[in-house]
Amino acid sequence: MKILQKYILSHLSVLFLSVFLPLFAIASVIFLIKLATFTAVVKLTIWEMTKMYIFVLPEVFFFTLPFSFFIAATLTLFKLSNDNEIIVFFSLGIHPNFIIKTLLKPAALLGVLLFLNFFVLYPHAKTLSKNFFAYKKSQAKFNLSASEFGHKFGDWLLYIGKSNPDETFEDVFLFKKNQKNNEEVLISAKKAEIINETNLLRLKLTDGEGYSYKNDKFSQINFEKMFINSSLTTDLVKYETPIEYWQSDFDIGRKYKTFITDTLMSFFPMMSLFLAATIGIVHVRHNKGKAYLYMFLGIIIFYEAIQLLWVPLFFYAIPVIAISWLSATYILYRKVIVSKF
C-alpha cells in the first residue's frame, strides 16, 4: 500500500509543479502590473519595486496554491484513468476511499501552510507594504523640481533654485501668509534638504534669512539652521502580533472579507478531494469525460459562492459553505464513483 501511495503522490508532485509554476508566473505578472500603477503616484526604484513584490508574495501564493493542488489532484487521477491504471487498482480490490486518504495528507499539510500564510505572514507583509507605500507617498508629495513655481510644503509656498543629485536643494525661498493676523513671512536659505524623523517630514534649511511683516512692523532674523515641520505625516500601521492585527479596527471591512475568504481557501485543498476524484476518475472506454470543463466549473462555483455569501452570512459563511460543499461533492462522489467502482 505504501508503494502505491508513493506512486500516486509522485504523479501528484510532478503535475502540481507543472500547474503551479505557470499559475505563479501569471499571478506574479498581474501583481507586478498592479504595482507598476503605483509609479504614477510615487517614484520607485527597481529595488523598491522588488521589495513591494516580496510584500505581496503571500497573496500570490494564496491565489495559486489552493487551485494548483485541486487541478493537479484532478489531472493525476485523470492521467491514471487514461493509462487504465485506476482500473487495475480497483480490480485488485483497492477502494476509491484509499485514493482520497492518500491525497488527504498533502492536502491537509497544504491547508495548514495556507492558514499560517494568511493568518501569520499576511498581516506582516500587508502592514510592511502599507507602511512602505505610505512613507513613499508622503515623500512623493514633496517631489520638488528646480525653477518651478507652485510647490508647497505644508502651509508654505516653496521655490527652489537648484536641485542636486544628493537630494539637497540650493537657493530656496518659502513664503506664508497668515490670514488671522495678516502676517507675511518670507524665508530664504542657501541650502535645504527634506528629512524624515519619527514619522514627521521636516525641511532643514541652512545659512539663511527670515523676514516678517505685520501691521507696519518689519523684522528680520539670520540663522545657520532652521527646521520647518510639515503638517503632513506618514501614518504608519503598528501592531505586535497577528491576533492584534486581526482584532484591530484598522481597515476592518477588508479584514473581515480577507479572513472569511482566506479561511475557506485554506480548506479548499481538503474540501475539493471528493470533487477531484469525481472528475478525475473515469472509465476511458465508456466515458470520455470532460475533466477540464468540470474542473474549472468547480473552481468558479466555489469562488463565486464565497463572494456572494460572505456579505449576507458574514462569519457563518465559513461553516455554511464548507458543509454545503463537502456534502454536495460527497454525494456526487458516492453516486458517480463509489457506486460504479
KENU-868000 format. One record per atom (N, C-alpha, C): residue in three letters; x, y, z. Coordinates in steps of 0.2 Angstrom, whole numbers, plus 5000, padded with zeros to 4 digits. Example, Ala and Ser with C-alpha at 12.3 -4.5 7.8 and 13.67 -1.06 7.14 Angstrom:
% residues 2
ALA506649725039ALA506249785039ALA506649845039SER506449895035SER506849955036SER506450005039
END
This chain:
% residues 341
MET500449945000MET500050005000MET500450065000LYS501050065004LYS501450125004LYS501750134997ILE501950084994ILE502250094987ILE501750124982LEU501050104983LEU500550134979LEU500450204981GLN500450224987GLN500450294989GLN500950334986LYS501550304987LYS502150344984LYS502050354977TYR501850304973TYR501750304966TYR501250364964ILE500650364968ILE500150414967ILE500450484968LEU500750494974LEU501050554976LEU501550584971SER501950534968SER502450554964SER502150584958HIS501650564955HIS501250594950HIS500950654952LEU500750664958LEU500450724960LEU500950774960SER501550764963SER502050814964SER502250844957VAL502350794952VAL502550824946VAL502050864942LEU501450844943LEU500950884940LEU500750954944PHE500850944950PHE500751004954PHE501251064952LEU501951044951LEU502451094949LEU502251114942SER502051074938SER501951094931SER501351144931VAL500851134936VAL500251184936VAL500451244940PHE500751234945PHE500951294950PHE501351344947LEU501951324944LEU502451374941LEU502151414936PRO501751394931PRO501451444926PRO500951484930LEU500551464934LEU500051504938LEU500351554942PHE500951534945PHE501351584949PHE501651634945ALA501851614939ALA502151664934ALA501651714932ILE501051694930ILE500451734928ILE500251784934ALA500151754940ALA499951794945ALA500451844947SER501151834946SER501651874948SER501651934943VAL501551924936VAL501451974931VAL500952024933ILE500351994935ILE499752034936ILE499852074942PHE500252054948PHE500352094953PHE500852144952LEU501352124947LEU501852174945LEU501552234941ILE501052214937ILE500752274933ILE500352314938LYS500052284943LYS499752324948LYS500252364952LEU500752344954LEU501252384957LEU501552434953ALA501552424946ALA501852474942ALA501352534942THR500752524943THR500252584943THR500452634949PHE500852604954PHE501052654960PHE501552704957THR501852684952THR502352734950THR502052804947ALA501452794946ALA501052864944ALA500952904950VAL501052874956VAL500952914962VAL501652934966VAL502052874966VAL502652884969VAL503252864964LYS503852884966LYS504452864962LYS504752804965LEU504752754962LEU505052684965LEU505652664960THR506152644964THR506752614961THR506652544959ILE507052514956ILE507052434954ILE507052394961TRP507452414965TRP507552384972TRP506852394976GLU506552454976GLU505952464979GLU505352424976MET505352424970MET504852384967MET504952304969THR505552284969THR505752214971THR505452204979LYS505552254983LYS505352254990LYS504552244990MET504252284986MET503552284986MET503252214983TYR503652194979TYR503452124976TYR503452074981ILE504052074985ILE504152024991ILE503552034996PHE503352094997PHE502752105002PHE502152074999VAL502052064993VAL501352034990VAL501451964989LEU502051934990LEU502151864989LEU501651814993PRO501451834999PRO500951795002PRO500351794999GLU500151844996GLU499451844992GLU499551814985VAL500151814982VAL500251774976VAL500251704977PHE500551674983PHE500451604985PHE499751584986PHE499351634989PHE498751614991PHE498251614985PHE498351644980PHE497951644974PHE498151584970THR498751554971THR498951504966THR498951434969LEU499151424976LEU499251364979LEU498651314979PRO498051344982PRO497451304983PRO497251274976PHE497151324971PHE496951294964PHE497451254961SER498051264962SER498551224959SER498551154961PHE498351144968PHE498351074971PHE497751044968PHE497151074968PHE496551044965PHE496651024958ILE496951064954ILE497051054947ILE497450994946ALA498050994950ALA498550934950ALA498250874952ALA497850874958ALA497550814960ALA497050784955THR496650824952THR496150804947THR496550774941LEU497050814938LEU497450784932LEU497850724934THR498050714940THR498350654942THR497950594941LEU497350594944LEU496850544943LEU496650534936PHE496550594933PHE496350584926PHE496850554921LYS497550564923LYS498050534919LYS498050454921LEU498050444927LEU498050374929LEU497450334926SER496850374925SER496250334922SER496450324914ASN496750374911ASN496850374904ASN497350314903ASP497850304907ASP498350244907ASP498050184909ASN497350184911ASN497050124914ASN497350094920GLU497750134924GLU498050114930GLU497550114936ILE497050164935ILE496450164940ILE496050104940ILE495950074934ILE495550014933ILE495949954936VAL496549954936VAL496949904939VAL496949904946PHE496949964949PHE496949974956PHE496249944959PHE495749964956PHE495049944958PHE495049864957SER495349834952SER495249764950SER495649724956LEU496149764959LEU496549724964LEU496149734971GLY495649764971GLY495249774977GLY495349844981ILE495749884978ILE495849954981ILE495149994980HIS494950014986HIS494350054986HIS494550134985PRO494050164981PRO494150234980PRO494350274986ASN494150254992ASN494250294998ASN495050294999PHE495350244997PHE496050244998PHE496450294994ILE496150314988ILE496450374984ILE496350434988ILE495750444991ILE495550504995ILE496050515001LYS496150455004LYS496550465010LYS497250475008THR497550455003THR498150465000THR498250534999LEU497750564995LEU497850634994LEU497750685000LEU497350655005LEU497250695011LEU497850725014LYS498350685015LYS498950705018LYS499250765016PRO499450765009PRO499750835006PRO499250885006ALA498550875006ALA498050925006ALA498050955013ALA498050915018ALA498050945025ALA498650985026LEU499250955024LEU499850995025LEU499851065022LEU499551065015LEU499551125012LEU499051175015GLY498451145018GLY497951185021GLY498251225027VAL498651185031VAL499051215037VAL499451275035LEU499851255030LEU500351305027LEU499951375025LEU499451365021LEU499051415019LEU498751455024PHE498451425030PHE498151455035PHE498751495039LEU499351465040LEU499851505043LEU500051565039ASN500051555032ASN500251605027ASN499751665028PHE499151655028PHE498651715028PHE498651745036PHE498651695041PHE498551725047PHE499151755051VAL499751735049VAL500351755052VAL500751795047LEU500951775041LEU501351805036LEU500951865033TYR500351855031TYR499951905028TYR499951975032PRO499851975038PRO499752035042PRO500452075042HIS501052035043HIS501652065042HIS501752095035ALA501652065030ALA501852085023ALA501352145022LYS500752135024LYS500252195022LYS500452255026THR500652255032THR500752305036THR501452345033LEU501952305032LEU502552325029LEU502452365022SER501952335018SER501852365011SER501452425012LYS500952435017LYS500652495018LYS501052545021ASN501452525025ASN501952575028ASN502452605023PHE502652555019PHE503152575014PHE502852625009PHE502252605007PHE501952645002PHE501752715005ALA501552715011ALA501352775014ALA501952825015TYR502552795017TYR503152835018TYR503352865011LYS503352825006LYS503552844999LYS503052894996LYS502352884998LYS501852934996LYS501953004999SER502153005005SER502253065009SER502853105006GLN503353065004GLN503953095001GLN503753124994ALA503353084991ALA503153104984ALA502753164984LYS502453184989LYS502053244990LYS502553304990PHE503153294991PHE503653344991PHE504253334985ASN504053294980ASN504453294974ASN504553364971LEU505153394972LEU505253464971LEU505653464964SER505553514960SER505953524954SER506153594954ALA506753604952ALA507053674952ALA506753714947SER506753784949SER506553834944SER505753824942GLU505353794947GLU504653784945GLU504253814951PHE503753854949PHE503353884954PHE502753834956GLY502453844962GLY501853804963GLY501953754968HIS502553744971HIS502753694976HIS502453714982LYS502253664986LYS502053684993LYS502353634998PHE502553655004PHE502753615009PHE502353635015GLY501853595017GLY501353615022GLY500953675020ASP501053725024ASP500653795023ASP501153845019TRP501753815017TRP502253865014TRP502253855007LEU502253915003LEU502453914996LEU503153904995LEU503453864991LEU504153854990LEU504353854983TYR504953894983TYR505353894976TYR506053874977ILE506253834973ILE506953804973ILE507353834967GLY507953854968GLY508353874963GLY508753824959LYS508953774963LYS509353724960LYS509253654965SER509253594961SER509253534965SER509853494963ASN510153464968ASN510753424967ASN510653354967PRO511053314964PRO511053234964PRO510953204971ASP511253234976ASP511153204983ASP510553224986GLU510053244983GLU509353264985GLU509353324990THR509853364989THR509853434993THR509653484988PHE509453544990PHE509253604986PHE509653664988GLU509753704983GLU510053774984GLU509653834982ASP509753884985ASP509353954984ASP508653934984VAL508453924991VAL507753904992VAL507353964995PHE506753974993PHE506354034996PHE505654004998LEU505454025004LEU504754005007LEU504354065009PHE503754065007PHE503354115009PHE502654085012LYS502454125017LYS501754105020LYS501454165022LYS500754175021LYS500354225024LYS499854205029ASN499854235035ASN499454215040ASN498754255040GLN498254225038GLN497654265037GLN497354295043LYS497454265049LYS497154285055LYS497454345058ASN498154355058ASN498454415060ASN498754455054ASN498654435048ASN498854475042ASN499654485042GLU499954425044GLU500654425044GLU500954385038GLU501454415035GLU501854385029GLU502554375031VAL502754305030VAL503354285031VAL503754265025LEU504354285024LEU504754265019LEU505454235022ILE505654175019ILE506254145022ILE506654125016SER507254145016SER507754125011SER508354085014ALA508554035010ALA509153995013ALA509553975007LYS510253965008LYS510653945003LYS510653875001LYS510453835006LYS510453755006LYS509853735010ALA509553675007ALA508953645011ALA508953575009GLU508653535013GLU508553465012GLU507953435016ILE507653385013ILE507053355017ILE507253295020ILE507053295027ILE507253235031ILE506653205034ASN506653145036ASN506153115040ASN506353085046GLU506053115052GLU506253095058GLU505653085062THR505553025066THR505053005070THR504353015066ASN504352995059ASN503752995055ASN503553065054LEU503953115055LEU503753185053LEU504253215048LEU503953235042LEU504353265037LEU504553335039ARG505253345038ARG505453415040ARG505953445034LEU505953505034LEU506353545029LEU506953575033LYS507553555032LYS508153585035LYS508453635031LEU508453695034LEU508653755030LEU509353775033THR509853795029THR510553805031THR510753875028ASP511053915033ASP511353985031ASP510754025027GLY510354055031GLY509854095028GLY509554155032GLU509054185029GLU508754245032GLU508054235032GLY507754265037GLY506954265038GLY506754335039TYR506154355035TYR505854425035TYR505154415037SER504854455042SER504154455044SER503954525043TYR503354535041TYR502954595040TYR502254595043LYS502154635048LYS501454635051LYS501254705054ASN500754725052ASN500454795055ASN501054845055ASP501354865050ASP501854915049ASP502454895053LYS502554835055LYS503154805059LYS503454755055PHE504154775054PHE504554735050PHE505154705054SER505254645053SER505854615057SER506254565053GLN506854555055GLN507254515051GLN507754475056ILE507854405054ILE508254365058ILE508754335053ASN509354315055ASN509854275052ASN509954205055PHE510054155052PHE510054085055PHE510554045051GLU510854005055GLU511353955052GLU510953885050LYS510453865055LYS510053815053LYS509353825056MET508853805052MET508153805054MET507753745051PHE507353725055PHE506953665054PHE506153685053ILE505853665048ILE505153685047ILE504753615046ASN504353605051ASN503953545051ASN503353545046SER503253495043SER502653485038SER502053465042SER501453485041SER500853465044SER500653395041LEU500953375036LEU500853305033LEU501353255036THR501053205039THR501453155042THR501353085039THR501753035040THR501752975037THR501352935042ASP500752915041ASP500352875046ASP500452805045LEU500852775050LEU501052705049LEU500652665054VAL500552605051VAL500152555055VAL500552515059LYS500452505066LYS500852475071LYS500452415074TYR500752365075TYR500452305079TYR500952265081GLU500852225086GLU501352175089GLU501352105087THR500652085087THR500552015085THR500052005079PRO500051945076PRO499451945071PRO498751945074ILE498651925080ILE498051925083ILE497851995084GLU498352045086GLU498152115087GLU497952145080TYR498352125075TYR498152145068TYR497452135066TRP497252065067TRP496552045065TRP496052075070GLN496252095076GLN495752125081GLN495652195080SER496152235077SER496152305077SER495652325072ASP495452395073ASP494852425069ASP495152455062PHE495852445061PHE496052475055PHE495852435049ASP495552475044ASP495352435038ASP494952375040ILE494452385044ILE494052325047ILE493652285042GLY493352325037GLY492952295032GLY493352245028ARG493952265025ARG494352225021ARG494652165025LYS494752175031LYS494952115036LYS494452065036TYR493852085037TYR493352035038TYR493251995031LYS493252025026LYS493251985019LYS493851945018THR494451975020THR495051935019THR495051875024PHE494851875030PHE494851825035PHE494351765032ILE493751785030ILE493251735028ILE493451705022THR493651745017THR493951715010THR494551675011ASP495051695015ASP495651655015ASP495551595020THR495151595025THR494951535029THR494751485024LEU494251495020LEU493951445016LEU494351425010MET494851475008MET495351455003MET495851405006SER495951415012SER496451365016SER496151295016PHE495551295017PHE495251225017PHE495051195011PHE495151235005PHE494951214999PHE495351154996PRO495951144997PRO496351084995PRO496051024998MET495851025005MET495550965008MET494750955006MET494451015005MET493751005003MET493650984996SER494150994992SER494050984985SER494250904983LEU494450864988LEU494650794986LEU494050754983PHE493450754986PHE492950724983PHE492750744976LEU492750804975LEU492650834968LEU493250814963ALA493850814966ALA494450794961ALA494350724959ALA494150684964ALA494050614962ALA493450604958THR492950634959THR492350634954THR492550654947ILE492850704946ILE493050724940ILE493650684936GLY494150664941GLY494750634938GLY494650564936ILE494250524940ILE494250454939ILE493650444934VAL493850414928VAL493450404923VAL493550334920HIS493050304917HIS493250244913HIS493350264906VAL493950264903VAL494050294897VAL493650264891ARG493550194891ARG493150164886ARG492450184886HIS492150194892HIS491450214892HIS491250284893ASN491750324895ASN491650394897ASN492250434895LYS492250474890LYS492750514888LYS492950564893GLY492450584897GLY492550634902GLY492650704900LYS492450754904LYS492550824902LYS492950854908ALA493550824910ALA493850844916ALA494050914916TYR494250944911TYR494551014911TYR493951064912LEU493351054909LEU492751094909LEU492451084917TYR492351024919TYR492151024926TYR492651044931MET493251044930MET493751064935MET493751144936PHE493651174930PHE493651254930PHE492951274933LEU492451234931LEU491751254934LEU491751244941GLY492051194944GLY492151184951GLY492451244954ILE493051264952ILE493351324954ILE492951384954ILE492651394949ILE492251464948ILE491651454953ILE491351404953ILE490751394958ILE490951404965PHE491551374967PHE491751384974PHE491951454976TYR492351484971TYR492551554972TYR491951604972GLU491451594968GLU490951644967GLU490451634973ALA490451574976ALA490051564982ALA490251604988ILE490951604988ILE491251644994ILE491051714993GLN491151744986GLN491051814985GLN490351834986LEU489851784985LEU489151804985LEU488851794992LEU489151754996LEU488851735003LEU489251765009TRP489851795008TRP490151815014TRP489851875017VAL489551915012VAL489251985015VAL488551965019PRO488151925016PRO487451915020PRO487551865026LEU488051815025LEU488151765030LEU488651785035PHE489151835033PHE489651855037PHE490151795039PHE490251785046PHE490751735048PHE490351665047TYR489651665047TYR489351605046TYR489451575039ALA489751615035ALA489851595028ALA490351535028ILE490851535033ILE491351485033ILE491051415034PRO490651405040PRO490351335041PRO489851325035VAL489451365033VAL488951355028VAL489251335022ILE489751365019ILE490051355013ILE490351285013ALA490751275019ALA491151215020ALA490751155020ILE490251155024ILE489751095025ILE489351085018SER489151135015SER488751135009SER489151105004TRP489851125003TRP490251104998TRP490451034999LEU490651015005LEU490850945007LEU490250895005SER489650915007SER489050875007SER488850864999ALA488850914995ALA488750914988ALA489250864984THR489850884986THR490450844982THR490450774984TYR490250754991TYR490250694993TYR489750654990ILE489150684989ILE488550644986ILE488750634979LEU489050674975LEU489250664968LEU489750604968TYR490250614973TYR490750554973TYR490450494975ARG489950484979ARG489650424980ARG489250394974LYS488950444971LYS488450424965LYS488850404959VAL489450444958VAL489750434951VAL490350384952ILE490650384958ILE491250344958ILE491150284962VAL490950284969VAL490850234973VAL490350184971SER489850204968SER489350154965SER489550114959LYS490050144956LYS490250114950LYS490950074951PHE491350094955PHE492050064956PHE492050034963
END
